[in-house]
Amino acid sequence: MSTPDFPLKNHLLAALAPEVQQRLLPQLEWVSLPLGTVLYESGDTLQHVYFPTDSIVSLLYVMEDGASAEISVVGNDGFIGIAILMGGESTPSRAIVQSGGGAYRLSASRFKEEFHRDTGTLHLMLRYSQALLTQMAQTAVCNRHHSIDQQLCRWLLLSLDRLSGNQVTMTQELIANMLGVRREGVTEAAGKLQRQGVIEYSRGRLTVLNRSRLEELCCECYAVVRKETRRLLPPAPSDK
């Protein structure tokens, strides 16, 4: 079971001005997010925003027949609930925990109050929203134009950037659901990476052994998202 983590391990919370942190941190509520937890379904009115610390949440679009595809991932780099900032209060996507851990949540009303109260907070959250939209757009391009092998590399790199260590706990079936492809395609792609010594996969645990090689095998989509995120947002605390 995940235990409470320090809230400033979330990069956005860490980037807030000290006076904003003093107002918001006492109102944050830590929540455990086991693998598979659904934070909201398509069309739900969002009651909270979530700031992950050691968990990853996938935003998925789900079709009428139940098929789904991931449009973005959110970890300690950001927050869940940008629809609240846009005034829509809901979204047609589903938010589901891809990698279990924890997060801090804040009521939507309190978040909006701070968003409109402090110009620095407004600009930070809008820049994060732009970075997330870039990831969504690049994911759509990648899913249309690049191979399953390249998509898997992109997905692994984005996940690793939001976790400590070099391991992702995820079955191939779940990865296939995230990418919107057949499980056999993920099995074949993962097998290629394993034979090249890039990853090791066993019983739902995928360990990256050679990250630099993984980046070489990836398409340009990961680099585009990483560059734009670094341009728009302050460096992570560990990068300072």
C-alpha positions, 0 to 999 in steps of 0.5 A, a space after each residue: 500500500 502506498 504511503 503519503 509522500 511529500 506534496 512538493 514531489 509534484 513539480 507543479 506544487 513545488 513551482 508555486 510561489 511560497 505564499 501560494 504554497 502556504 495557502 494550498 498545502 494545508 488544504 491538500 488531501 493525500 489519496 492512495 491510487 492503486 493500479 486501475 483506479 478510475 478518477 473520473 469517467 467520460 462526462 463526469 463533472 470534476 469535483 477535484 484536481 489531483 497532483 500525483 507524486 509517485 503515480 501515473 494517470 492515463 487519460 483515455 478516449 473510450 469508443 462506443 464498442 469499449 475500445 480505448 486509446 491513451 491520449 496522454 499521461 500525467 505523473 509528478 510533472 502535472 495534475 489531473 483536471 485541466 477541464 476545470 481551468 477551461 471552464 468546461 467542468 467535464 471532459 469526454 476522456 477517462 482518467 485511470 491509474 496506469 502506475 499505482 502510487 499516491 496523489 494529493 487532491 484539492 477541491 475544484 472550487 478551491 483550485 479555481 479560486 487560487 487560479 483566478 486569485 494569483 497571476 503566477 499560478 494562472 500562468 503556470 497552470 496555463 503553461 502546463 496545459 499547453 505542454 499537455 496539449 502538445 503531448 496529446 497532439 503528438 500522441 495522435 500523430 505518433 499513433 497514426 504514422 509510427 510503428 507499434 515498436 516506436 509507440 512502445 518506446 515513446 510510451 515507456 520513455 514518457 512513463 519513466 520520466 514520471 517515475 523514480 527508477 527504471 521499472 514499470 509495472 504493467 501487463 502487456 494487455 494493459 499496454 496494448 489497451 493504452 496504445 489502442 493496438 492488439 496485444 500480439 503487437 505489443 508482445 512482438 515489439 517488447 520481444 524485439 526490445 528484450 532481444 536487443 538488451 534494451 528491456 527485461 520483461 517478466 510477470 508484469 514488470 518491465 525494466 529498462 536496461 538501456 535508456 539511451 538505446 531506447 531513445 535511439 529506437 524511438 521516433 521523434 515524438 518523445 523528443 518533441 514532447 520533452 523539449 516543449 515541456 522543458 521550454 514551458 515549465 520550470 525544471 523538476 526539483 531534482 534537475 535544479 
